[in-house]
Amino acid sequence: MTGGGRGLGRAAAEHLLTTQPDRHLLLLARDGDRLVRELRETTGSANLSAITCDLASFADIRAAAEEIGRRLDAGEIPPLRDFLGNAGLQMATTTSTTADGFETTFGVNVLANHLLLRLLLDRFAAPSRLVVVGSDVHFGDFRHNLGLVPAPVWAPVEELVKPGTATTATAGRRAYATSKLAVLYLVHALARRLPDGVDVYTYNPGVVAGTGLVRDAGPVTRRVAGAVLQALRVTPLAMGPAAAGRLLADTVTGPRPGPSGSYIDRGRVVPSSAESYDEAREEEVWRVVERITTNTAPL
C-alpha cells in the first residue's frame, strides 16, 4: 500500500489491520518505521511492515520493488495478494519536479504508480486485485468538482510530464485533474494486459475532508479548500476520512466489485467520463509512460 500515512489512506490502513488481522499489510512510505509504530499503537496489530520509499524518485521505487522481491523470496512476507495505490498529491504550481526531472503531480500520481506496478506485476497471481485511487475531478464539470478544480486539459504525454511555467494554484489544480484522467487511461490499458483473475480498478473516494491533499498549496488556498470541505461534510457530497477509508479498504478486500478496468465510485461501479474511454489515448499513455519509467519487456 502507498499513501497510508494520513487522511483517507491512514483510515483505510487502520480498517484493513483491524478487520483483516490475518493479512499482512506492507506499506511504502517516506517514513515507514514511524508509520508502522503509529499504526501498531492505534490498531494493536503487529501484522504489518514498511519499506522507506519516496514516490517522487524512480531510484527509490526500484529499490523498494527489489526489497519487496527479496522479502518475498526469503519468506519474510507472504505472497502479494492485492495492491492499493493511494499516494497522490496536488501541487500549487506546475513548476516543481521529481528527482528525475518530471512535473511532480504527473510524476507521483501517474508515473510512480505505473513503475511500481510494472516492477511487481509478476508477483501477483490470481486472484489478485490492484486498486489505484483516482478522482471524479477528471470529469471536469461542476457536478463532480464543485467548481474547486478546473477541467483537465489533455496534451501529448511527452508534454504533460514536463514541468510547466505556470505558478498559479489554478494551474496546479488543473494538472491534478489531468493526472487523474491519465490514471484512468493507464488502468484501462493495464486491464487489457493482465491475466484472468488479476483485476485492476480506479477508485474514486469522492470529496473527503481532512486528507491533506492541498498541503502543498499556499495558505489562502488551504484555508478556502479546508472551509469548503468541512462545510460539505454535512451534505451527501462528502464524507470524513474514516468512512471513506472503510469504503476504500472494502474495495480491496471485499467481493469482486466488477469487471477489471472498472471505475468504482465510493463502492459502486459507474461509468467514468466519456473522455476517459479513448483507446488511442490509453495506448499512447501506456507506450510513453512505459518508455519513460521501465526497462522491462513490454506487456
JOURUR-V434215 format. One record per helix or strand. SS is the DSSP state (@ for helix, = for strand). FROM is the first residue (numbers start at 1). TO is the last residue. If there is no record, write none. Layout:
BEGIN
ss=SS from=FROM to=TO
ss=SS from=FROM to=TO
END
This chain:
BEGIN
ss== from=2 to=2
ss=@ from=7 to=19
ss== from=25 to=29
ss=@ from=32 to=43
ss== from=48 to=52
ss=@ from=58 to=73
ss== from=82 to=85
ss== from=91 to=91
ss== from=97 to=97
ss== from=103 to=103
ss=@ from=104 to=123
ss== from=128 to=133
ss=@ from=136 to=139
ss=@ from=142 to=145
ss=@ from=157 to=160
ss=@ from=169 to=191
ss== from=198 to=204
ss== from=207 to=209
ss== from=216 to=216
ss=@ from=219 to=232
ss== from=238 to=240
ss=@ from=241 to=253
ss== from=263 to=265
ss== from=268 to=270
ss=@ from=274 to=276
ss=@ from=279 to=293
END
